[in-house]
Amino acid sequence: CFELKGGESVLVSEGFENVASNGKPLPDGWTGTASGNYTSEASSGVSAPSIGLKNSGEYIQTPEYPSPVVKMSFMYRFASTATGSSLLVECMRNGEWQLLQKIEYENTKKSELDYLFDASENVRAFRFTYDKANGNMAIDDVAVMYGGQDTVFVSGRRYAERPYVVIR
């Protein structure tokens, strides 16, 4: 016996279309200290602009989502040689920030990452922080899926008696 809880899945995608060369304004609900943008196709995802993180410690943070996140993806590019630099990707689980991944500089190639989560992990927000030794960083097309229906078992492994019909 089980029941379905929750509602439809919601997909929110942010392409940073209104972010100017000073890194502002950030989209509604976002916070951060980004100091720039990139308007080139090479440093943007689907379309320009992208967020530019140009100083060590700069970050952008998503809003807190109303239901647990089940998927997150984003595009990133070290926009210039950034030997020794990294991008810290964190998630908020049960109200606490936890490191999800540390992405070390390898090259200036545009890359995309996808993360999957179980609703029981209760991931509600993300933060991207640039740890700069050299170079700059671009981030774009942050997509988050949250909500959705979940199967909640009321009683496990119960068998109902099978009714039978006698035909005469």
C-alpha positions as CSV (number, residue, x, y, z in Angstrom):
1,C,0.0,0.0,0.0
2,F,1.3,3.4,-0.9
3,E,0.3,6.9,-1.6
4,L,1.7,9.6,-3.9
5,K,2.8,12.9,-2.2
6,G,3.8,16.2,-3.7
7,G,2.9,17.9,-6.9
8,E,4.3,18.4,-10.4
9,S,8.0,18.9,-10.9
10,V,9.1,22.5,-11.5
11,L,12.1,23.3,-13.8
12,V,13.7,26.7,-13.3
13,S,16.4,27.9,-15.7
14,E,18.5,31.0,-15.4
15,G,20.5,32.4,-18.3
16,F,21.4,35.7,-16.7
17,E,20.0,37.7,-19.7
18,N,19.7,41.0,-17.7
19,V,23.1,40.9,-16.0
20,A,25.2,43.9,-17.0
21,S,29.0,44.4,-17.3
22,N,29.2,45.1,-13.5
23,G,27.6,41.7,-12.6
24,K,24.3,43.3,-11.7
25,P,21.4,43.1,-11.3
26,L,21.3,39.4,-10.3
27,P,18.0,37.6,-11.1
28,D,15.2,37.8,-8.6
29,G,16.0,35.8,-5.5
30,W,19.7,35.4,-6.3
31,T,22.4,36.9,-4.2
32,G,26.1,37.3,-4.8
33,T,29.2,39.4,-5.4
34,A,29.8,38.8,-9.2
35,S,31.7,41.7,-10.7
36,G,31.1,41.2,-14.4
37,N,29.6,39.3,-17.3
38,Y,30.7,37.8,-20.6
39,T,29.0,38.6,-23.8
40,S,30.9,36.3,-26.1
41,E,29.5,33.0,-27.4
42,A,32.7,31.3,-26.2
43,S,32.0,32.1,-22.5
44,S,28.2,31.7,-22.6
45,G,25.9,28.8,-22.6
46,V,22.8,28.9,-24.8
47,S,23.0,32.7,-25.3
48,A,25.0,35.6,-23.9
49,P,25.6,37.0,-21.4
50,S,27.0,34.8,-18.7
51,I,28.0,35.7,-15.1
52,G,31.7,36.7,-14.7
53,L,33.5,35.9,-11.5
54,K,36.7,37.8,-11.7
55,N,38.0,38.1,-8.1
56,S,38.8,35.5,-5.5
57,G,35.8,34.8,-3.2
58,E,33.2,36.1,-5.6
59,Y,30.1,34.0,-5.6
60,I,26.5,33.6,-6.8
61,Q,23.8,31.9,-4.9
62,T,20.4,30.6,-6.1
63,P,17.2,31.3,-4.2
64,E,16.1,28.7,-1.7
65,Y,13.6,26.4,-3.5
66,P,10.3,25.5,-1.8
67,S,10.7,21.7,-2.3
68,P,13.7,19.4,-2.4
69,V,15.8,19.7,-5.6
70,V,16.1,16.5,-7.6
71,K,18.4,17.8,-10.5
72,M,20.8,20.7,-11.1
73,S,22.9,21.6,-14.1
74,F,25.1,24.5,-15.2
75,M,27.6,25.6,-17.8
76,Y,31.0,26.9,-16.7
77,R,34.2,28.0,-18.4
78,F,37.5,29.3,-17.0
79,A,37.5,32.2,-19.4
80,S,41.3,32.7,-19.3
81,T,44.2,30.7,-18.1
82,A,43.5,30.1,-14.4
83,T,46.3,27.8,-13.2
84,G,45.7,27.1,-9.5
85,S,42.1,28.4,-9.5
86,S,39.0,26.4,-8.8
87,L,35.2,26.7,-8.6
88,L,33.5,25.5,-5.4
89,V,30.0,24.2,-5.9
90,E,28.0,23.9,-2.7
91,C,24.5,22.8,-1.9
92,M,22.3,23.6,1.1
93,R,21.2,20.3,2.7
94,N,18.9,20.5,5.7
95,G,19.8,24.1,6.2
96,E,23.6,23.7,6.1
97,W,26.0,24.4,3.3
98,Q,28.0,21.4,2.1
99,L,30.7,21.1,-0.6
100,L,29.3,19.3,-3.6
101,Q,32.4,19.5,-5.8
102,K,35.6,21.5,-6.2
103,I,36.3,22.0,-9.9
104,E,40.0,22.6,-10.5
105,Y,41.2,24.6,-13.6
106,E,42.3,22.3,-16.4
107,N,41.7,24.3,-19.6
108,T,39.5,27.1,-21.0
109,K,37.0,24.7,-22.6
110,K,33.3,25.3,-22.0
111,S,31.8,22.5,-19.9
112,E,28.5,21.4,-18.4
113,L,27.8,19.5,-15.3
114,D,24.6,17.7,-14.1
115,Y,23.8,16.6,-10.6
116,L,21.0,14.3,-9.4
117,F,19.6,14.2,-5.9
118,D,17.1,12.1,-4.0
119,A,14.3,14.2,-2.5
120,S,15.2,12.7,0.9
121,E,18.5,14.6,0.8
122,N,16.5,17.8,1.2
123,V,18.8,20.0,-1.1
124,R,17.2,23.5,-1.3
125,A,19.8,25.9,-2.8
126,F,23.3,26.2,-4.5
127,R,26.3,28.5,-4.2
128,F,29.1,28.9,-6.7
129,T,32.3,30.5,-5.3
130,Y,35.5,31.3,-7.3
131,D,38.8,30.6,-5.6
132,K,41.1,32.6,-7.9
133,A,44.8,32.2,-8.2
134,N,44.8,33.4,-11.9
135,G,42.3,34.1,-14.6
136,N,38.5,34.5,-14.6
137,M,35.4,32.3,-14.6
138,A,32.1,32.3,-16.5
139,I,28.9,30.6,-15.3
140,D,25.7,30.3,-17.2
141,D,22.5,28.3,-17.7
142,V,21.9,27.2,-14.2
143,A,18.9,24.8,-14.3
144,V,17.2,23.4,-11.2
145,M,14.3,20.9,-11.0
146,Y,12.5,20.6,-7.7
147,G,9.3,19.1,-6.4
148,G,7.6,16.2,-8.1
149,Q,5.6,13.3,-6.8
150,D,7.1,10.8,-4.4
151,T,5.9,7.3,-3.5
152,V,5.4,7.0,0.2
153,F,4.8,3.4,1.4
154,V,2.1,3.2,4.0
155,S,2.5,-0.5,4.5
156,G,5.0,-2.8,2.9
157,R,4.6,-6.3,1.6
158,R,0.9,-6.8,2.4
159,Y,-1.0,-9.1,0.2
160,A,-4.7,-8.8,-0.4
161,E,-6.8,-11.9,-0.7
162,R,-7.7,-12.5,-4.2
163,P,-11.4,-12.6,-4.7
164,Y,-12.8,-15.3,-6.9
165,V,-15.9,-15.7,-8.9
166,V,-17.8,-19.0,-9.3
167,I,-19.4,-19.3,-12.7
168,R,-22.2,-21.8,-13.0
